[in-house]
Amino acid sequence: MSERFKPVRDDQIAALVALWDRAGMTRPWNPAADDIARLRAQPAAEGWAGARGVIKLMLVVRDTNQGVIGFYERLGYSDAGVRVMPHWLTPERARAYEAGHA
């Protein structure tokens, strides 16, 4: 099966965020529009990092997000078996995170 992806246009971001919301993929402490901006920059970031001798990039994905895990595995990323332990520096995002995990 071949998947075809197209870059997200600026005028499509609101609809994409709404789709992620309906699919249960968003979290109040992690604004979806910020994720989209990072995803749009990723190919350039990988090229920039590699050209400067960076040997490894780390990606954070929730265990429950199997679709995204599979997507990144197909791009060559692998599970490193590590645990992410957040320490929030912005109180409003910390409160949103804690409310979602209560």
Long-range contacts (C-beta under 8 A, 24 or more apart in sequence): 7-40, 8-36, 8-39, 8-40, 25-65, 27-96, 27-97, 27-100, 28-96, 28-97, 28-99, 28-100, 29-88, 29-93, 29-94, 29-96, 29-97, 29-100, 30-93, 60-84
